[in-house]
Amino acid sequence: RHQTYKKSSRLPQVGSGVSVNIAFSRYHSLSDREDVLRLTKSMPKTSPNRSQNQLLARLSARDFGLIEPHLESVDLPLRRYLEHRNREIEDVYFLETGIASVVANAQTARSIEVGLIGREGVTGCAIITGGGRSPHDTFMQVAGSGLRMEVAPFREAIAQSATLRDVLLKHLHCYIVQTAQTAFANGRGKIEERLARWLLMANDRLDGEEAPLTHEFLAMMLGVRRPGVTMALKLLEQRGLIDTQRGVIVILDRRGLEEHAGAFYGVPEGEWRRMFP
């Protein structure tokens, strides 16, 4: 059966800033990446649907049948909010391209990224756990597209299927491990190690495409000021791991970048492989 999804663009938007393009090279480390989480290559051969989202791709035909009638295809431009902190969540998003950042905010401190979601997952973790809102903002930091579903039918589908609930809880477990690893990296890692980790995580999800990121976001992601970002980028470039010419960051040596990130990268990725063999 050929699938068609309803098309919509109903999303709030916030301002943007000066961007830096990130492109990921394939010619130095393609074989190395076979041992790393490759989200596009992990799709089951017997997937009941044609979505690039990996959770949807892993659902049984019955479970996907509970989800599909309620999906709307949406464009997700840079900086579109998917969730507002402390507000009721209205929709969940199964990303197919792009990256969403989950950001912690405080009036007396700078914002910082605490998690990210790409085509491996879905937003709305609070809904999966039985809640209705989150203390964090979630918005697109790499523009893309996805499938949106209203919360009410999403909750109903979870209530109707234990197997669907199991898949979503596995995803939630992997996301929790990722946020814990982010706390570990932010608390113990050097700026350049944390940047190396984030570039690897983005590389896992973007499949070599260019990704516009603001300088403001890079500083927020690392929890540092802009000069710290500049120094971290320069250090990675001096070591031959990336190229930052003409506003484009290219991974030249993926294995070297993994070694530079050290223990801060790989644990959530290993959990994904374990939970979704």
Summary of the structure (lengths in Angstrom):
residues: 277
radius of gyration: 18.2
end to end distance: 26.8
largest distance: 54.5
contacts: 855
relative contact order: 0.18
helix: 44%
strand: 26%
